[in-house]
Amino acid sequence: MRRFSRRAALGLLTAALPLGTLTSAEAALLLTYRGEVVKPENKLPGTTAWRPAGEGPRDADDPAPQIQGYASATSVPHGGKIDFHVAVGSPQRLTIAIYRLGWYAGDGARLMLTTEPLPGEVRSVPPADPVTGTIECHWPVTWSLSVPADWLSGVYLAAFVGADGQTGYTPFVVRDDRHLAQLCVVMPFSTYQAYNLWPRDGRRGKSLYYGYPAPGVPMSYESRAVRVSFDRPYSGIGWPKQFDRDHDFVQWVERLGYDVTYASTMDLHTGRLDPGRYRGLVFCGHDEYWTAEMRRATERAVDQGVSLAFLAANNVYWQIRLGQSSDGRANRVVTCYKTDPDPEPGLDGRVCTTKWRDVRPGGEDAEQRLLGVQYNGIIAAPQPLVVRGADHWFWGGCKVADGDLLPRLVGGEADGFDPAMPVPTGVDATVLSASPYPQRNGFWLEQNTHLYETSQGAVIFDAATLHWTLALNRRGFVNQKVQVATRNLFDRIVRQPSKASG
């Protein structure tokens, strides 16, 4: 079969040929490069069966042994294989259902397949490493998925359903390494794992934040892990922390039919994700934990005219290292010593796993140098976003004026401008909000949504709040002005020619 290059595909686009004049292969390729794949996918029948019951008897949890599992990778390409390792609380059969998350007329997902009943086995929770706190499961493979070539790139959810009706989950990404999409959505799996306190049972769990010093003793920072493994379930039902907010974005962007493909932060780290293939990278979630490789790849992309959209807050905050599992599989362990001395900082200290702003003296690597603003606090209670720069193209069509309030948009965590830290140079920067908010200690700070444009044509946006994606899709939170502004941003990114590439 004829293989098409990027140049051939772009040639077809430029020719604007009607589909009837092309071969079936050329027509399919042209539809892909025109971005006309997301809308047809979301017109297929959806289902609500994927939804957790919501603190009900069907939902798995950690204190009592129940059905839970994990995947062998955070992403898998077409034709690739991904393994699922599942344990049950009591001997019973189980099935695994695979869903693709999206819009699907509001149902939120499409059922891709369901396995035949599989044997389920009870598995133990391994002890934590006494030095690093790492909990690494070695459960056998329960079932393997070979990804069909016709599955559209996206965020997928594996649902593990026991014969007793209990259900656990784990997410993963299906990549399309050939699709030259306009936007690549990067899912924050390194941050998902940093927050994972599995098993959150009051006795054994550890994350990069907390751990249990002893049964019945409240969890503490001092008992946390400094290395956490992907070879374990996510705590609770298996949804990573704030994964539901990322799903809000996925539903919104697919409802509008943007030409998107998906990857994980592991792909950005390893180079499987080449940012230069896209108009922009979208970091839809709370993307706090970054390796040096991720940072360098992203900065190179900006220099080449690739845009970045960060739709949360507290991004690029901790530098991490990715390491091997105990059986030698790459990038299965996240290391971050945080405030403790790092025993492996590298010869020049540049890979020290601490805050990016503390890696080098004077904050030379502070996240503000990339983002334009940086994390400055936890918000005690949701506050309105106070509009600034109302005449900027970002707010076009929103009918806002400086000082207007967008209710409950500043929530969770916030970013703001720090005059003591480095800033992007040679750019056109705009502060899009100036929102006072109270911290838990009672002191008030200011949140700043921020955007800058480079001479190479890149647009770098930081929403600077964890409530931005809620305003795009979450019932009770939707804000039409935020929806319009975000469309302005994405339309600008996909239509802006890269000056670096001509």
NUBATOR-694741 format. One record per residue (C-alpha): residue in three letters; residue number from 1; x, y, z. Coordinates in nm, 2 decimals, padded with zeros to 4 digits, m for minus. Each point is the difference from the previous one (the first is absolute). Layout:
// residues N
('ALA' NUM (X Y Z))
...
This chain:
// residues 502
('MET' 1 (00.00 00.00 00.00))
('ARG' 2 (00.13 00.35 m00.09))
('ARG' 3 (00.15 00.19 00.30))
('PHE' 4 (m00.07 00.37 00.02))
('SER' 5 (00.25 00.25 00.13))
('ARG' 6 (m00.08 00.32 00.19))
('ARG' 7 (00.09 00.19 m00.32))
('ALA' 8 (m00.24 m00.21 m00.21))
('ALA' 9 (m00.28 00.06 00.26))
('LEU' 10 (00.05 00.37 00.00))
('GLY' 11 (00.01 m00.01 m00.38))
('LEU' 12 (m00.35 m00.15 00.00))
('LEU' 13 (m00.12 00.26 00.25))
('THR' 14 (00.14 00.28 m00.22))
('ALA' 15 (m00.16 m00.14 m00.31))
('ALA' 16 (m00.34 00.01 00.17))
('LEU' 17 (m00.11 m00.29 m00.21))
('PRO' 18 (m00.36 m00.14 00.03))
('LEU' 19 (m00.01 m00.34 00.17))
('GLY' 20 (m00.15 m00.16 m00.31))
('THR' 21 (00.31 00.06 m00.20))
('LEU' 22 (00.23 m00.19 00.24))
('THR' 23 (00.07 m00.36 00.07))
('SER' 24 (m00.16 m00.14 00.32))
('ALA' 25 (00.34 00.01 00.18))
('GLU' 26 (00.06 00.36 m00.11))
('ALA' 27 (m00.35 00.10 00.11))
('ALA' 28 (00.04 m00.15 00.34))
('LEU' 29 (00.34 00.17 00.04))
('LEU' 30 (m00.14 00.33 m00.11))
('LEU' 31 (m00.29 m00.02 00.25))
('THR' 32 (00.25 m00.07 00.27))
('TYR' 33 (00.22 00.29 m00.09))
('ARG' 34 (m00.30 00.23 m00.02))
('GLY' 35 (m00.09 m00.09 00.36))
('GLU' 36 (m00.33 m00.16 m00.11))
('VAL' 37 (00.04 m00.30 00.23))
('VAL' 38 (m00.11 00.13 00.34))
('LYS' 39 (m00.35 00.11 m00.10))
('PRO' 40 (m00.09 m00.33 m00.17))
('GLU' 41 (00.13 m00.19 00.30))
('ASN' 42 (m00.21 00.19 00.24))
('LYS' 43 (m00.32 m00.06 m00.21))
('LEU' 44 (00.04 m00.37 00.07))
('PRO' 45 (m00.23 m00.15 00.28))
('GLY' 46 (00.13 00.09 00.35))
('THR' 47 (m00.08 m00.15 00.34))
('THR' 48 (m00.03 00.11 00.36))
('ALA' 49 (00.09 m00.35 00.13))
('TRP' 50 (00.36 00.12 00.06))
('ARG' 51 (m00.10 00.24 00.27))
('PRO' 52 (00.09 m00.09 00.36))
('ALA' 53 (m00.29 m00.05 00.22))
('GLY' 54 (00.11 00.27 00.24))
('GLU' 55 (00.09 m00.13 00.34))
('GLY' 56 (m00.23 m00.29 m00.06))
('PRO' 57 (00.04 m00.37 00.06))
('ARG' 58 (00.12 m00.05 m00.36))
('ASP' 59 (00.31 00.22 00.04))
('ALA' 60 (00.32 m00.16 00.11))
('ASP' 61 (00.20 00.15 00.29))
('ASP' 62 (00.32 m00.06 00.19))
('PRO' 63 (m00.09 m00.09 00.36))
('ALA' 64 (m00.18 m00.32 m00.09))
('PRO' 65 (00.15 m00.24 m00.25))
('GLN' 66 (m00.19 00.07 m00.33))
('ILE' 67 (00.06 m00.02 m00.37))
('GLN' 68 (00.29 00.23 m00.11))
('GLY' 69 (00.26 00.00 m00.28))
('TYR' 70 (00.27 00.18 m00.19))
('ALA' 71 (00.13 00.03 m00.35))
('SER' 72 (00.35 m00.09 m00.13))
('ALA' 73 (00.04 00.34 m00.17))
('THR' 74 (m00.15 00.35 00.00))
('SER' 75 (m00.04 00.00 m00.37))
('VAL' 76 (00.00 m00.25 m00.29))
('PRO' 77 (00.01 00.05 m00.38))
('HIS' 78 (m00.21 m00.16 m00.27))
('GLY' 79 (00.10 m00.36 m00.03))
('GLY' 80 (00.17 00.01 00.34))
('LYS' 81 (m00.08 m00.22 00.30))
('ILE' 82 (m00.09 00.12 00.35))
('ASP' 83 (m00.04 m00.24 00.30))
('PHE' 84 (m00.25 00.03 00.29))
('HIS' 85 (00.09 m00.14 00.34))
('VAL' 86 (m00.32 m00.05 00.21))
('ALA' 87 (m00.06 m00.13 00.35))
('VAL' 88 (m00.34 m00.09 00.16))
('GLY' 89 (m00.10 00.02 00.36))
('SER' 90 (m00.14 m00.35 00.00))
('PRO' 91 (00.03 m00.29 m00.25))
('GLN' 92 (m00.23 00.08 m00.30))
('ARG' 93 (m00.01 00.05 m00.37))
('LEU' 94 (00.03 00.34 m00.15))
('THR' 95 (m00.03 00.19 m00.33))
('ILE' 96 (00.19 00.30 m00.14))
('ALA' 97 (m00.19 00.26 m00.20))
('ILE' 98 (00.19 00.26 m00.20))
('TYR' 99 (m00.15 00.35 m00.05))
('ARG' 100 (00.12 00.29 m00.21))
('LEU' 101 (m00.07 00.33 00.18))
('GLY' 102 (m00.15 00.29 m00.21))
('TRP' 103 (m00.32 00.19 m00.05))
('TYR' 104 (m00.24 m00.26 m00.16))
('ALA' 105 (m00.31 00.22 00.03))
('GLY' 106 (00.07 00.06 00.36))
('ASP' 107 (00.04 m00.37 00.10))
('GLY' 108 (00.37 00.06 00.05))
('ALA' 109 (00.14 m00.33 m00.14))
('ARG' 110 (m00.04 m00.27 m00.25))
('LEU' 111 (00.03 m00.37 00.08))
('MET' 112 (00.27 m00.15 m00.22))
('LEU' 113 (00.00 m00.36 00.12))
('THR' 114 (m00.08 m00.23 00.29))
('THR' 115 (00.20 m00.32 00.07))
('GLU' 116 (m00.14 m00.34 00.07))
('PRO' 117 (00.00 m00.09 00.37))
('LEU' 118 (00.36 m00.03 00.13))
('PRO' 119 (00.13 m00.18 00.30))
('GLY' 120 (00.06 00.23 00.30))
('GLU' 121 (00.26 m00.05 00.26))
('VAL' 122 (00.05 00.16 00.35))
('ARG' 123 (00.33 00.18 00.02))
('SER' 124 (00.18 00.15 00.29))
('VAL' 125 (00.12 00.35 00.06))
('PRO' 126 (00.39 m00.01 00.00))
('PRO' 127 (00.18 00.17 00.28))
('ALA' 128 (00.15 00.34 m00.06))
('ASP' 129 (00.37 00.03 m00.06))
('PRO' 130 (00.14 00.10 00.34))
('VAL' 131 (00.23 00.27 m00.15))
('THR' 132 (m00.20 00.16 m00.29))
('GLY' 133 (m00.35 m00.10 00.10))
('THR' 134 (m00.07 m00.15 m00.34))
('ILE' 135 (m00.29 m00.24 m00.03))
('GLU' 136 (00.04 m00.21 m00.32))
('CYS' 137 (m00.24 m00.28 m00.09))
('HIS' 138 (00.11 m00.30 m00.19))
('TRP' 139 (m00.35 m00.13 m00.08))
('PRO' 140 (m00.02 m00.23 m00.31))
('VAL' 141 (m00.16 00.12 m00.32))
('THR' 142 (m00.37 m00.06 00.00))
('TRP' 143 (m00.07 00.10 m00.36))
('SER' 144 (00.18 00.17 m00.28))
('LEU' 145 (m00.14 00.24 m00.26))
('SER' 146 (00.14 00.03 m00.35))
('VAL' 147 (m00.12 00.34 m00.12))
('PRO' 148 (m00.19 m00.01 m00.33))
('ALA' 149 (00.12 00.23 m00.27))
('ASP' 150 (m00.35 00.16 m00.04))
('TRP' 151 (m00.02 00.12 00.37))
('LEU' 152 (00.03 00.38 00.00))
('SER' 153 (00.27 00.15 00.22))
('GLY' 154 (m00.15 00.10 00.33))
('VAL' 155 (m00.03 m00.04 00.38))
('TYR' 156 (m00.12 m00.36 00.08))
('LEU' 157 (m00.13 m00.15 00.31))
('ALA' 158 (00.02 m00.37 00.10))
('ALA' 159 (m00.28 m00.10 00.23))
('PHE' 160 (00.06 m00.32 00.21))
('VAL' 161 (m00.34 m00.15 00.09))
('GLY' 162 (m00.02 m00.29 00.25))
('ALA' 163 (m00.27 m00.26 00.00))
('ASP' 164 (m00.13 00.17 00.32))
('GLY' 165 (m00.05 00.32 m00.20))
('GLN' 166 (00.28 00.20 00.16))
('THR' 167 (00.20 00.21 m00.24))
('GLY' 168 (00.35 00.16 m00.01))
('TYR' 169 (00.16 00.20 m00.28))
('THR' 170 (00.33 00.11 m00.15))
('PRO' 171 (00.06 00.25 m00.28))
('PHE' 172 (00.24 m00.01 m00.29))
('VAL' 173 (00.06 00.18 m00.33))
('VAL' 174 (m00.02 m00.15 m00.35))
('ARG' 175 (00.25 00.19 m00.22))
('ASP' 176 (00.00 00.06 m00.37))
('ASP' 177 (00.37 00.06 m00.09))
('ARG' 178 (m00.08 00.06 m00.36))
('HIS' 179 (m00.29 00.26 00.02))
('LEU' 180 (00.12 00.35 m00.05))
('ALA' 181 (m00.27 00.16 00.21))
('GLN' 182 (m00.02 00.37 00.07))
('LEU' 183 (00.01 m00.05 00.38))
('CYS' 184 (00.14 m00.27 00.23))
('VAL' 185 (m00.15 m00.04 00.34))
('VAL' 186 (00.25 m00.11 00.25))
('MET' 187 (m00.15 m00.19 00.30))
('PRO' 188 (00.18 00.06 00.33))
('PHE' 189 (00.08 m00.36 00.10))
('SER' 190 (00.32 00.09 00.19))
('THR' 191 (m00.21 00.23 00.23))
('TYR' 192 (m00.28 m00.27 00.02))
('GLN' 193 (00.26 m00.24 00.15))
('ALA' 194 (00.15 00.26 00.24))
('TYR' 195 (m00.34 00.05 00.17))
('ASN' 196 (m00.08 m00.38 00.01))
('LEU' 197 (m00.03 m00.10 00.36))
('TRP' 198 (m00.09 m00.37 m00.08))
('PRO' 199 (m00.10 m00.18 00.21))
('ARG' 200 (m00.18 00.28 00.19))
('ASP' 201 (m00.09 m00.24 00.28))
('GLY' 202 (00.12 00.18 00.31))
('ARG' 203 (00.30 m00.23 00.03))
('ARG' 204 (00.22 m00.05 m00.31))
('GLY' 205 (m00.04 00.26 m00.28))
('LYS' 206 (00.26 00.24 m00.11))
('SER' 207 (00.02 00.29 m00.25))
('LEU' 208 (00.26 00.27 m00.06))
('TYR' 209 (m00.21 00.20 00.25))
('TYR' 210 (m00.10 m00.22 00.28))
('GLY' 211 (00.03 m00.34 00.16))
('TYR' 212 (m00.13 m00.19 00.30))
('PRO' 213 (00.27 m00.02 00.27))
('ALA' 214 (m00.19 m00.28 00.18))
('PRO' 215 (m00.35 m00.16 m00.01))
('GLY' 216 (m00.25 00.24 00.15))
('VAL' 217 (00.24 00.29 00.00))
('PRO' 218 (m00.09 00.30 m00.23))
('MET' 219 (00.19 00.02 m00.32))
('SER' 220 (00.30 00.24 00.01))
('TYR' 221 (00.24 00.18 m00.24))
('GLU' 222 (00.29 m00.16 00.18))
('SER' 223 (m00.13 m00.35 m00.08))
('ARG' 224 (m00.04 00.07 m00.38))
('ALA' 225 (00.18 m00.19 m00.27))
('VAL' 226 (00.28 00.16 m00.21))
('ARG' 227 (m00.05 m00.25 m00.28))
('VAL' 228 (m00.34 m00.12 m00.12))
('SER' 229 (m00.08 m00.28 m00.25))
('PHE' 230 (m00.24 m00.02 m00.29))
('ASP' 231 (m00.03 m00.37 00.08))
('ARG' 232 (m00.29 00.04 00.24))
('PRO' 233 (m00.36 00.10 m00.03))
('TYR' 234 (m00.11 00.36 00.06))
('SER' 235 (m00.17 00.04 00.34))
('GLY' 236 (m00.37 m00.02 00.04))
('ILE' 237 (m00.20 m00.09 m00.31))
('GLY' 238 (00.32 00.04 m00.22))
('TRP' 239 (m00.06 00.35 m00.12))
('PRO' 240 (00.31 00.21 00.05))
('LYS' 241 (m00.03 00.32 00.20))
('GLN' 242 (m00.18 00.27 m00.21))
('PHE' 243 (m00.04 m00.23 m00.30))
('ASP' 244 (m00.37 00.10 m00.01))
('ARG' 245 (00.11 00.36 m00.08))
('ASP' 246 (00.21 m00.13 m00.29))
('HIS' 247 (m00.30 m00.19 m00.13))
('ASP' 248 (m00.19 00.32 00.00))
('PHE' 249 (00.25 00.14 m00.24))
('VAL' 250 (00.00 m00.31 m00.22))
('GLN' 251 (m00.38 00.02 m00.03))
('TRP' 252 (00.01 00.37 m00.09))
('VAL' 253 (00.28 m00.02 m00.26))
('GLU' 254 (m00.15 m00.30 m00.17))
('ARG' 255 (m00.35 00.15 00.00))
('LEU' 256 (00.14 00.29 m00.19))
('GLY' 257 (00.18 m00.23 m00.24))
('TYR' 258 (00.35 00.14 00.03))
('ASP' 259 (00.27 m00.21 m00.18))
('VAL' 260 (00.16 m00.15 00.31))
('THR' 261 (00.22 m00.30 00.08))
('TYR' 262 (00.11 m00.12 00.34))
('ALA' 263 (00.32 m00.10 00.18))
('SER' 264 (00.12 m00.03 00.36))
('THR' 265 (00.28 00.18 00.18))
('MET' 266 (00.21 m00.31 m00.03))
('ASP' 267 (m00.02 00.04 m00.38))
('LEU' 268 (00.13 00.36 00.03))
('HIS' 269 (00.28 m00.12 00.23))
('THR' 270 (00.11 m00.29 m00.23))
('GLY' 271 (m00.03 00.19 m00.33))
('ARG' 272 (m00.28 m00.22 m00.13))
('LEU' 273 (m00.19 00.33 m00.01))
('ASP' 274 (00.16 00.24 m00.25))
('PRO' 275 (m00.14 00.35 00.08))
('GLY' 276 (00.11 00.13 m00.34))
('ARG' 277 (m00.27 m00.21 m00.17))
('TYR' 278 (m00.28 00.22 00.15))
('ARG' 279 (m00.12 00.36 00.00))
('GLY' 280 (m00.03 m00.02 00.38))
('LEU' 281 (00.03 m00.22 00.30))
('VAL' 282 (m00.29 00.01 00.25))
('PHE' 283 (00.06 m00.08 00.36))
('CYS' 284 (m00.35 m00.03 00.12))
('GLY' 285 (00.06 m00.12 00.35))
('HIS' 286 (00.19 00.08 00.31))
('ASP' 287 (00.35 m00.08 m00.14))
('GLU' 288 (00.22 00.06 00.30))
('TYR' 289 (00.28 m00.26 m00.04))
('TRP' 290 (00.25 00.04 m00.29))
('THR' 291 (00.33 m00.16 m00.10))
('ALA' 292 (00.28 00.20 m00.14))
('GLU' 293 (m00.06 m00.18 m00.33))
('MET' 294 (m00.36 00.12 m00.01))
('ARG' 295 (00.10 00.36 00.08))
('ARG' 296 (00.27 00.00 m00.27))
('ALA' 297 (m00.22 m00.15 m00.27))
('THR' 298 (m00.27 00.26 00.08))
('GLU' 299 (00.23 00.29 m00.01))
('ARG' 300 (00.15 m00.11 m00.33))
('ALA' 301 (m00.35 m00.02 m00.14))
('VAL' 302 (m00.08 00.35 00.11))
('ASP' 303 (00.31 00.12 m00.18))
('GLN' 304 (m00.13 m00.17 m00.31))
('GLY' 305 (m00.33 00.18 00.02))
('VAL' 306 (m00.21 m00.27 00.17))
('SER' 307 (m00.26 00.13 00.23))
('LEU' 308 (m00.08 m00.12 00.36))
('ALA' 309 (m00.33 00.02 00.18))
('PHE' 310 (00.00 m00.08 00.37))
('LEU' 311 (m00.36 m00.02 00.12))
('ALA' 312 (00.06 m00.04 00.37))
('ALA' 313 (00.24 00.14 00.26))
('ASN' 314 (00.32 m00.11 00.19))
('ASN' 315 (00.16 m00.14 m00.31))
('VAL' 316 (00.37 m00.09 m00.04))
('TYR' 317 (00.05 00.04 00.37))
('TRP' 318 (00.21 m00.30 00.10))
('GLN' 319 (00.29 m00.15 m00.19))
('ILE' 320 (m00.01 m00.38 00.00))
('ARG' 321 (00.20 m00.29 m00.13))
('LEU' 322 (m00.15 m00.30 m00.17))
('GLY' 323 (00.16 m00.34 00.07))
('GLN' 324 (m00.03 m00.37 m00.06))
('SER' 325 (m00.22 m00.25 00.18))
('SER' 326 (00.17 m00.27 00.21))
('ASP' 327 (m00.02 m00.23 m00.31))
('GLY' 328 (00.16 00.25 m00.23))
('ARG' 329 (m00.29 00.16 m00.18))
('ALA' 330 (00.07 00.37 m00.08))
('ASN' 331 (m00.19 00.30 00.13))
('ARG' 332 (m00.21 m00.19 00.25))
('VAL' 333 (00.12 00.19 00.32))
('VAL' 334 (m00.03 00.37 00.08))
('THR' 335 (00.26 00.14 00.23))
('CYS' 336 (m00.03 00.33 00.19))
('TYR' 337 (00.18 00.07 00.32))
('LYS' 338 (m00.16 00.34 00.03))
('THR' 339 (00.12 00.17 00.32))
('ASP' 340 (00.24 m00.29 00.09))
('PRO' 341 (00.36 m00.01 m00.13))
('ASP' 342 (00.01 m00.17 m00.34))
('PRO' 343 (00.28 m00.27 00.01))
('GLU' 344 (00.03 00.01 m00.39))
('PRO' 345 (m00.01 00.36 m00.11))
('GLY' 346 (00.24 m00.04 m00.29))
('LEU' 347 (00.34 00.16 m00.03))
('ASP' 348 (m00.13 00.35 m00.04))
('GLY' 349 (m00.31 m00.04 00.22))
('ARG' 350 (m00.23 00.06 m00.29))
('VAL' 351 (m00.20 m00.32 00.04))
('CYS' 352 (m00.06 00.05 00.37))
('THR' 353 (m00.36 m00.10 00.07))
('THR' 354 (m00.13 00.31 00.16))
('LYS' 355 (m00.20 00.31 m00.10))
('TRP' 356 (00.10 00.12 m00.35))
('ARG' 357 (00.04 00.35 00.15))
('ASP' 358 (00.26 m00.14 00.25))
('VAL' 359 (00.20 m00.21 m00.25))
('ARG' 360 (00.25 00.28 m00.07))
('PRO' 361 (00.08 00.31 00.20))
('GLY' 362 (m00.21 00.31 m00.07))
('GLY' 363 (m00.29 m00.22 m00.13))
('GLU' 364 (00.15 m00.02 m00.35))
('ASP' 365 (m00.22 m00.31 m00.07))
('ALA' 366 (m00.31 00.13 00.16))
('GLU' 367 (m00.32 m00.10 m00.18))
('GLN' 368 (m00.08 00.36 m00.06))
('ARG' 369 (00.27 00.02 m00.26))
('LEU' 370 (m00.20 m00.24 m00.21))
('LEU' 371 (m00.36 00.07 00.11))
('GLY' 372 (00.01 00.38 00.06))
('VAL' 373 (m00.14 m00.05 00.35))
('GLN' 374 (00.04 m00.27 00.27))
('TYR' 375 (m00.17 m00.17 00.29))
('ASN' 376 (m00.06 00.23 00.30))
('GLY' 377 (m00.25 m00.17 00.23))
('ILE' 378 (m00.30 m00.22 00.09))
('ILE' 379 (m00.33 00.18 m00.01))
('ALA' 380 (m00.21 m00.03 00.32))
('ALA' 381 (m00.33 00.04 m00.18))
('PRO' 382 (m00.09 00.06 m00.37))
('GLN' 383 (00.02 00.36 m00.11))
('PRO' 384 (m00.11 00.19 m00.31))
('LEU' 385 (00.25 00.06 m00.27))
('VAL' 386 (00.05 00.38 m00.05))
('VAL' 387 (00.05 00.08 m00.37))
('ARG' 388 (00.30 00.20 m00.12))
('GLY' 389 (00.11 00.07 m00.36))
('ALA' 390 (m00.36 m00.01 m00.12))
('ASP' 391 (00.09 00.15 m00.33))
('HIS' 392 (00.24 m00.29 m00.08))
('TRP' 393 (m00.10 m00.25 m00.27))
('PHE' 394 (m00.02 m00.27 00.26))
('TRP' 395 (m00.32 00.16 00.14))
('GLY' 396 (m00.14 00.08 m00.34))
('GLY' 397 (m00.38 m00.06 m00.02))
('CYS' 398 (m00.02 m00.05 00.38))
('LYS' 399 (m00.15 00.34 00.06))
('VAL' 400 (00.21 00.07 00.31))
('ALA' 401 (00.17 00.31 00.13))
('ASP' 402 (00.29 00.04 00.24))
('GLY' 403 (m00.13 m00.08 00.35))
('ASP' 404 (m00.28 m00.23 m00.10))
('LEU' 405 (m00.04 m00.30 00.22))
('LEU' 406 (m00.03 m00.36 m00.12))
('PRO' 407 (m00.14 m00.19 00.30))
('ARG' 408 (00.17 m00.30 00.17))
('LEU' 409 (00.27 m00.02 m00.27))
('VAL' 410 (00.30 00.04 00.23))
('GLY' 411 (00.01 m00.32 00.20))
('GLY' 412 (00.22 m00.27 00.13))
('GLU' 413 (00.34 00.14 m00.06))
('ALA' 414 (00.12 00.32 m00.18))
('ASP' 415 (00.29 00.14 m00.19))
('GLY' 416 (00.11 00.36 00.01))
('PHE' 417 (00.28 00.23 m00.12))
('ASP' 418 (00.31 00.01 00.21))
('PRO' 419 (00.22 00.31 m00.07))
('ALA' 420 (00.29 m00.17 00.17))
('MET' 421 (00.01 m00.29 m00.25))
('PRO' 422 (00.12 m00.01 m00.36))
('VAL' 423 (m00.24 00.06 m00.28))
('PRO' 424 (m00.01 m00.09 m00.37))
('THR' 425 (00.20 00.25 m00.20))
('GLY' 426 (m00.08 00.16 m00.34))
('VAL' 427 (m00.37 m00.08 00.02))
('ASP' 428 (m00.33 00.18 00.00))
('ALA' 429 (m00.15 m00.08 00.34))
('THR' 430 (m00.35 00.08 00.13))
('VAL' 431 (m00.15 m00.05 00.35))
('LEU' 432 (m00.36 m00.11 m00.06))
('SER' 433 (m00.12 00.00 00.36))
('ALA' 434 (00.09 00.15 00.34))
('SER' 435 (m00.21 m00.19 00.25))
('PRO' 436 (00.05 00.03 00.38))
('TYR' 437 (m00.04 m00.32 00.19))
('PRO' 438 (00.04 m00.12 00.37))
('GLN' 439 (00.24 m00.27 00.09))
('ARG' 440 (m00.07 m00.25 00.28))
('ASN' 441 (00.21 00.21 00.24))
('GLY' 442 (m00.21 00.30 m00.06))
('PHE' 443 (00.25 00.20 m00.21))
('TRP' 444 (m00.12 00.13 m00.34))
('LEU' 445 (00.19 m00.04 m00.33))
('GLU' 446 (m00.08 00.07 m00.36))
('GLN' 447 (m00.07 m00.25 m00.28))
('ASN' 448 (00.11 00.10 m00.35))
('THR' 449 (m00.12 m00.18 m00.32))
('HIS' 450 (00.28 00.08 m00.25))
('LEU' 451 (00.08 m00.03 m00.37))
('TYR' 452 (00.30 00.09 m00.20))
('GLU' 453 (00.10 m00.02 m00.37))
('THR' 454 (00.35 m00.06 m00.13))
('SER' 455 (00.16 00.13 m00.32))
('GLN' 456 (00.00 m00.35 m00.13))
('GLY' 457 (m00.39 00.00 00.01))
('ALA' 458 (m00.05 m00.21 00.31))
('VAL' 459 (m00.28 00.08 00.24))
('ILE' 460 (00.06 m00.10 00.37))
('PHE' 461 (m00.31 00.01 00.22))
('ASP' 462 (m00.03 m00.08 00.37))
('ALA' 463 (m00.35 m00.01 00.15))
('ALA' 464 (00.14 00.03 00.35))
('THR' 465 (m00.29 m00.17 00.17))
('LEU' 466 (m00.12 m00.36 00.05))
('HIS' 467 (m00.36 00.10 m00.09))
('TRP' 468 (00.06 00.09 m00.36))
('THR' 469 (m00.11 m00.34 m00.15))
('LEU' 470 (m00.30 m00.01 00.23))
('ALA' 471 (m00.12 00.32 m00.17))
('LEU' 472 (00.03 m00.17 m00.34))
('ASN' 473 (m00.23 m00.30 00.08))
('ARG' 474 (m00.09 m00.07 00.36))
('ARG' 475 (m00.37 00.03 00.07))
('GLY' 476 (m00.06 00.28 00.24))
('PHE' 477 (00.34 00.16 m00.08))
('VAL' 478 (m00.03 00.07 m00.38))
('ASN' 479 (00.09 00.35 m00.09))
('GLN' 480 (m00.07 00.11 m00.36))
('LYS' 481 (00.26 00.28 00.01))
('VAL' 482 (00.27 m00.25 00.10))
('GLN' 483 (m00.12 m00.23 m00.28))
('VAL' 484 (00.03 00.28 m00.25))
('ALA' 485 (00.34 00.12 00.12))
('THR' 486 (00.14 m00.36 m00.01))
('ARG' 487 (m00.13 m00.03 m00.36))
('ASN' 488 (00.17 00.32 m00.08))
('LEU' 489 (00.32 m00.14 00.14))
('PHE' 490 (m00.02 m00.33 m00.19))
('ASP' 491 (m00.11 00.16 m00.33))
('ARG' 492 (00.30 00.24 00.03))
('ILE' 493 (00.23 m00.29 00.06))
('VAL' 494 (m00.12 m00.22 m00.29))
('ARG' 495 (m00.01 00.29 m00.25))
('GLN' 496 (00.32 00.17 00.10))
('PRO' 497 (00.28 m00.09 m00.25))
('SER' 498 (00.33 m00.10 00.16))
('LYS' 499 (00.25 00.27 m00.10))
('ALA' 500 (00.28 m00.25 00.08))
('SER' 501 (m00.12 m00.25 m00.26))
('GLY' 502 (m00.10 00.26 m00.26))
